[in-house]
Amino acid sequence: MKLLYVIFVLHHLKMSKTAYNRIKYVLAEKDKTSIYLASELKVAAETVSSWCTNSSQPSIKRLFEIAKVLDVEVRSLLISTKD
């Protein structure tokens, strides 16, 4: 049972490392900080940090708000599914 738990945890860690958004990179391109974005969106800095590390993902509505604040196309905030 312990081995099964270890396999589950390792699988979960591997899955959580998948990047879905490029918010951290767009912030850097725009020379903005996560604190700035948090302030503009009126959310906790920890929330933006979790988006930047891809630990959690913003809603679609929030992605559009982020795009507006950063003056970018919303699709530039997402990792492309095509190479």
C-alpha positions in Angstrom: 0.0 0.0 0.0 2.9 2.4 0.8 4.4 1.8 -2.6 1.1 2.6 -4.3 0.9 5.8 -2.3 4.5 6.8 -3.4 3.6 6.1 -7.1 0.5 8.2 -6.7 2.5 11.1 -5.2 5.2 10.9 -7.9 2.5 10.8 -10.6 0.8 13.8 -9.1 4.0 15.8 -8.9 4.8 15.0 -12.5 1.3 16.1 -13.6 1.5 19.3 -11.6 4.7 20.3 -13.4 2.9 20.7 -16.7 2.9 24.3 -17.8 -0.4 25.6 -19.2 0.2 29.4 -19.0 3.0 31.8 -19.9 2.0 34.5 -17.4 5.5 34.6 -15.7 7.1 35.1 -19.1 4.7 37.7 -20.3 5.2 39.7 -17.1 9.0 39.6 -17.7 8.5 40.6 -21.4 6.4 43.6 -20.2 8.8 44.4 -17.4 6.0 44.0 -14.8 6.0 42.1 -11.5 3.6 39.7 -10.1 2.9 42.2 -7.3 1.9 44.7 -10.0 -0.5 42.2 -11.6 -2.0 41.3 -8.2 -2.6 44.9 -7.4 -4.2 45.6 -10.8 -6.5 42.6 -10.5 -7.2 43.1 -6.8 -6.1 39.5 -5.9 -3.6 38.2 -3.5 0.0 38.1 -4.5 0.0 34.4 -3.7 -2.7 33.9 -6.3 -0.6 35.4 -9.0 2.4 33.5 -7.8 0.6 30.2 -8.1 -0.4 31.1 -11.7 3.2 32.0 -12.5 4.4 28.7 -11.2 1.6 26.9 -12.9 0.5 25.4 -9.5 -3.0 26.7 -10.3 -4.6 28.3 -13.3 -6.7 31.4 -13.7 -10.2 31.1 -15.1 -10.9 32.0 -18.7 -12.5 35.2 -17.6 -9.5 36.1 -15.5 -7.1 35.3 -18.4 -8.9 38.0 -20.4 -8.5 40.4 -17.5 -4.8 39.6 -17.3 -4.5 40.1 -21.1 -6.1 43.5 -20.8 -3.9 44.6 -17.9 -0.8 43.5 -19.7 -2.0 44.8 -23.1 -1.5 41.5 -24.9 -3.5 39.0 -26.8 -5.1 36.5 -24.5 -3.6 33.6 -26.5 -0.1 34.9 -25.7 -0.8 33.9 -22.1 -1.2 30.2 -22.9 1.3 27.5 -23.9 0.7 26.5 -27.5 -0.5 23.0 -28.2 1.3 23.1 -31.5 5.0 23.3 -32.0 
